[in-house]
Amino acid sequence: MQLLKDRIDREGSVIDNRILKVDSFLNQQIDADLFMEMGKEFASRVKGKKIDRVVTIEASGIAVALPIAYFLNVPLVFARKKKSLLMNEEVYHEEIYSYTKEENYEISISKRFLPEGEHVLLVDDFLASGEAAMGLAHLVEQAGETVEAIGIVIEKSFQPGRGRLEDAGYDVQSLVRIEKFEDNKCVYINE
């Protein structure tokens, strides 16, 4: 998605040829117009697949997933990272390792929001090791749901996430794929 690549090049910054910081438009400050365009693009990529709901992880995944759910006209469900006092019902849960935070955390979704037999699109902002996407996939599969595709905004293709997810049989749809960081700049895979 050229619009997203241009925005990364203009406003993103690569730190130590390791981490891409895009908080001015993706992770902290959100550009609604850009998110709507990303939502349209994801919806077009899964056209023809049966999608009953979009599932993501709080917090940065929600803003990405909302326009996708809107264009697909399906509910958006998000996994919580912390248990709420209001979450007193049965939940599905999974432990995940965060690459950027370098720690484990548990995600959970109320069982009533994942009806058995549905088909879902999983969504996340970044793909690196694949831990978050794999954990989320395992969580929805506990509910007897089928993962139709995994939508990623920015994929670091030089890390093992895509291979790990594809080896597990998942369809990975990334808007931008980064081949490598070189001189603290992104080198993209052109598809």
C-alpha positions as CSV (number, residue, x, y, z in Angstrom):
1,M,0.0,0.0,0.0
2,Q,1.9,3.0,-1.3
3,L,0.0,5.5,0.8
4,L,1.2,3.8,4.0
5,K,4.8,3.4,2.7
6,D,4.9,7.1,1.9
7,R,3.7,7.9,5.4
8,I,6.3,5.6,7.0
9,D,9.1,7.2,5.0
10,R,7.9,10.7,5.8
11,E,7.1,10.4,9.5
12,G,8.4,7.0,10.8
13,S,11.8,6.6,12.3
14,V,13.9,3.4,12.6
15,I,15.8,3.0,15.9
16,D,19.1,1.1,15.8
17,N,18.1,-0.7,12.6
18,R,15.7,-2.7,14.9
19,I,12.5,-0.9,15.8
20,L,10.2,1.2,13.6
21,K,8.5,4.0,15.4
22,V,5.3,5.2,13.8
23,D,3.5,6.8,16.8
24,S,2.7,10.0,14.9
25,F,0.1,8.3,12.8
26,L,-0.4,4.7,13.9
27,N,0.3,3.9,17.5
28,Q,-0.4,7.0,19.6
29,Q,-1.7,9.7,17.3
30,I,-4.1,8.3,14.7
31,D,-4.8,9.6,11.2
32,A,-8.4,8.8,10.7
33,D,-8.3,9.2,6.9
34,L,-5.3,6.8,6.6
35,F,-7.1,4.3,8.8
36,M,-10.2,4.4,6.7
37,E,-8.1,3.8,3.6
38,M,-6.4,0.8,5.3
39,G,-9.8,-0.5,6.3
40,K,-11.0,-0.4,2.7
41,E,-7.8,-2.1,1.5
42,F,-8.1,-5.0,4.1
43,A,-11.8,-5.4,3.2
44,S,-10.9,-5.7,-0.5
45,R,-8.2,-8.3,0.3
46,V,-10.6,-10.6,2.1
47,K,-13.5,-10.1,-0.4
48,G,-15.0,-13.5,-1.1
49,K,-14.0,-15.0,2.2
50,K,-16.7,-15.6,4.9
51,I,-15.9,-13.1,7.7
52,D,-18.3,-13.0,10.7
53,R,-16.3,-10.8,12.9
54,V,-12.9,-9.0,13.2
55,V,-10.8,-9.8,16.2
56,T,-7.8,-7.9,17.5
57,I,-5.8,-7.1,20.7
58,E,-6.1,-3.9,22.7
59,A,-5.0,-1.2,22.4
60,S,-3.3,-0.3,19.1
61,G,-5.2,-3.1,17.3
62,I,-8.6,-1.5,18.0
63,A,-8.1,1.6,15.8
64,V,-6.8,-0.5,12.9
65,A,-9.6,-3.1,13.2
66,L,-12.5,-0.7,13.5
67,P,-12.6,0.6,9.9
68,I,-12.1,-3.0,8.7
69,A,-15.1,-4.1,10.7
70,Y,-17.0,-1.1,9.4
71,F,-16.3,-1.9,5.7
72,L,-17.0,-5.6,6.2
73,N,-20.2,-4.8,8.2
74,V,-19.3,-7.2,11.0
75,P,-18.7,-6.8,14.8
76,L,-15.2,-6.0,16.1
77,V,-14.1,-7.9,19.2
78,F,-10.9,-7.2,21.1
79,A,-8.8,-9.2,23.5
80,R,-8.1,-7.5,26.8
81,K,-4.6,-7.5,28.1
82,K,-5.7,-6.8,31.7
83,K,-8.7,-8.4,33.5
84,S,-11.5,-5.9,34.2
85,L,-13.7,-6.1,37.3
86,L,-16.6,-6.1,34.9
87,M,-15.2,-9.3,33.2
88,N,-16.8,-11.7,35.7
89,E,-17.9,-14.3,33.1
90,E,-16.1,-17.2,31.5
91,V,-13.3,-16.2,29.1
92,Y,-10.9,-17.7,26.6
93,H,-7.3,-16.8,27.4
94,E,-3.9,-17.2,26.0
95,E,-0.4,-16.1,27.1
96,I,1.6,-14.1,24.6
97,Y,5.2,-12.7,24.5
98,S,5.5,-9.1,23.4
99,Y,8.6,-8.4,21.2
100,T,8.5,-4.6,21.8
101,K,7.8,-4.8,25.5
102,E,9.9,-7.9,26.0
103,E,7.5,-9.5,28.5
104,N,4.7,-12.0,28.6
105,Y,1.1,-11.0,29.1
106,E,-2.2,-12.8,29.1
107,I,-5.0,-11.9,26.7
108,S,-8.7,-12.8,27.2
109,I,-12.0,-12.5,25.5
110,S,-15.4,-13.2,27.0
111,K,-16.8,-16.5,25.6
112,R,-20.1,-14.8,24.7
113,F,-18.3,-12.7,22.1
114,L,-16.8,-15.7,20.2
115,P,-19.7,-17.9,19.1
116,E,-18.6,-21.3,18.0
117,G,-18.5,-21.9,14.2
118,E,-17.8,-18.4,13.1
119,H,-15.1,-17.2,10.6
120,V,-12.9,-14.4,11.7
121,L,-10.3,-12.0,10.4
122,L,-7.5,-11.4,12.9
123,V,-5.9,-7.9,12.8
124,D,-2.7,-6.5,14.3
125,D,-0.6,-3.4,13.7
126,F,2.8,-5.1,13.5
127,L,4.1,-8.6,12.6
128,A,7.6,-9.5,13.9
129,S,8.0,-12.8,15.6
130,G,4.3,-13.8,15.1
131,E,3.7,-14.3,18.9
132,A,0.7,-12.0,19.1
133,A,-1.0,-13.3,16.0
134,M,-0.3,-16.9,16.8
135,G,-1.6,-16.4,20.4
136,L,-4.8,-14.7,19.1
137,A,-5.3,-17.4,16.6
138,H,-5.1,-20.1,19.3
139,L,-7.5,-18.1,21.5
140,V,-10.2,-17.9,18.8
141,E,-9.7,-21.5,17.8
142,Q,-10.4,-22.5,21.5
143,A,-13.9,-21.1,20.7
144,G,-14.3,-23.3,17.7
145,E,-13.9,-20.5,15.3
146,T,-12.0,-20.5,11.9
147,V,-9.3,-18.0,11.2
148,E,-9.9,-16.9,7.5
149,A,-7.0,-14.5,7.4
150,I,-4.6,-12.4,9.5
151,G,-4.4,-8.8,8.5
152,I,-1.2,-6.9,9.4
153,V,-0.5,-3.2,8.9
154,I,3.3,-3.4,8.9
155,E,5.3,-6.6,8.6
156,K,9.0,-7.0,9.4
157,S,9.6,-9.7,6.8
158,F,13.2,-10.2,8.0
159,Q,11.8,-11.7,11.2
160,P,10.2,-15.1,11.5
161,G,6.5,-14.1,12.0
162,R,5.2,-14.6,8.5
163,G,6.9,-17.9,8.0
164,R,5.6,-19.2,11.3
165,L,2.0,-18.2,10.6
166,E,2.1,-19.5,7.0
167,D,3.6,-22.8,8.2
168,A,0.7,-23.1,10.6
169,G,-1.7,-22.7,7.6
170,Y,-2.8,-19.1,8.0
171,D,-3.3,-16.6,5.2
172,V,-1.3,-13.5,6.0
173,Q,-2.3,-10.2,4.4
174,S,0.2,-7.4,5.1
175,L,-0.3,-3.8,3.8
176,V,3.5,-3.1,4.0
177,R,6.3,-5.6,4.1
178,I,9.7,-4.5,5.2
179,E,12.6,-6.5,3.8
180,K,15.2,-4.9,6.1
181,F,16.3,-1.8,7.9
182,E,19.3,-0.3,6.3
183,D,21.0,2.9,7.6
184,N,17.9,3.4,9.8
185,K,15.6,3.4,6.8
186,C,13.0,0.9,5.6
187,V,13.7,-1.2,2.5
188,Y,10.4,-2.6,1.3
189,I,9.4,-5.8,-0.4
190,N,7.5,-4.7,-3.5
191,E,4.6,-7.0,-4.3
